[in-house]
Amino acid sequence: MLTYDVQIWGIRKRPDRVAAYQLRWRVGHRPFSKSYKIKAQADGRRSELLAALRNREQFDTETGLPTSEVQALNSTTWYAHTRAYSEMKWPGASAKHRASIADTLATITPKLVKDNRGPRTPRCSVSPSTRGSTASSSATTGR
């Protein structure tokens, strides 16, 4: 059930715990809490919850999370979807149909999945033009 009845309390310090900083909030009549090792982490999470309140998001009474976070938790990843689809189709499929399933998924996956990684960084800073210069100069001088 979703509600706007949310109250976010301050951060409580508990020095006897490893995760000493506890953020507490209430959604409906049910209290929620999450502990953090560093106060800045607890404060950052508190800011996120307050921002969701300011944006007039409803909170889920079961999880204590804003609706945007609940939707993100419940969304299926492309990997999980393709695994489920393949497992459903695979047992009754012929060899050619299995190849077609694999080919189709391999074709469409790069279009649907983002690759946020940048180019690989080189391990050494020696440029290719200077790599062979020391070997060729020592070969010509006879050393």
N, C-alpha and C positions, 0 to 999 in steps of 0.2 A: 504494500500500500504506500502511496506517495503522500507527502504532507509538506506544508510550509512551516509547521510548528517545530522550529529548530532553535536551540540555544547553544551557543559555543562558549565554554568557560575558558579561563586562563590556563596557563601551563603550571603544573604542580611539580615541585622538585621533591624527589624521594632519594635521599643520599645513600640509603642502604641497598639500593638496586644497581645492577649493571647499566640498564637503560633507565637512567635517573630522572628523565623528564617525561612527564605524562600529560598528554593532551586529552581533555575530556569534553564531550559534547552530548547533547540530548536531542533525539529525534522522536517527536510524539511524547510518549511517556517512558521511553526506553533509553537508558544512558549507554554511551559508547566511550571507549578510551583506546589510545594507542600510545605506546611508550617508545622513546627515542634516546639514544646515547648522548646526543649533542643537543643543546637547547636551540641552536639555529635550525636544526631539522624539524623540531616540534613547532617552532615559530613559523617556518615555511609552510608546514602542513596546515597550521591554523589559518594562515593567510589564504591558502587555497580554499578552505571551507568558507571563510568569510566572503571571498570573492564570488563563490557560488551562491551564497545568500544574497549578495548585492545584485547579482545577475538574475535574481528571482527564479532560481532553479528549485525544483522540488527535491526533497530528500526521501530516500527509501527507508521505511521503518524497519525492515528486516536487516539491512546491512549498515545503515547509518551513513550511506554515501550519497552524494548528489546524483541525479539521474544521468548526467553525462558520463560519470565514472562507472555507473552500473551498466550502461549500454556498452561501454568499452570492455568491461569484464565479460559480458555475455556474447560479444561478437566472436564469430568463428574466424580463425585465420585461414588464409588460402591453403596453407600446408595441410591443416586439419580437414578442410573441405575436400581437397584432392585425395587425401588418404581414404576418407570415408567413401568417396565416389568410386575409387579404384577397388576397394575391398568389397563394395556392393556388386560391382559389375564383373570382377575378375573370375569368380568361381564358375559361372555359366558361360563365359566367353570363349570363343575359339581362339586359336593362336593368332590368326590374322586380325581378329577384332581386338585382342590384347595389344598387339603392335599398334593398331589404330588409336586406341585409348592413350597409350604412352606417347605416341607422336603428337596427338592433339594437345595433351597437357603440357608437353615440352614446348610446343609452339606458342601457346597462349600465356604460359607462366611469366616470361619476361615482360609482357605487356601489362600484367596486373600487379607485379611485385616491384617495389621501388628498391633501388640499390643506392644507399646513401653513402657507401664507402667511396673514398677518393682514390686517386691513383696510388699504386704502391710506391713507397719511398725507397730510394736506393740505399743499399747497405753501406756503401763507401762513397766518398765524395770525389773520387778520381774520375775524371771524364774519360770517355773512350779514346779521345785523340791523344791524351797524354799517357795512356797505359803502355803502348808499345814504343814510345819514344826512348825510354831508358834502355831497353833491350836492343833496339836497332842502333843506338849510338855506341853502345859498348861493343857490338859486333863489328862495326866499321872501324873502331879504333884499335881493335885487336886485344883488348884487356880481358 
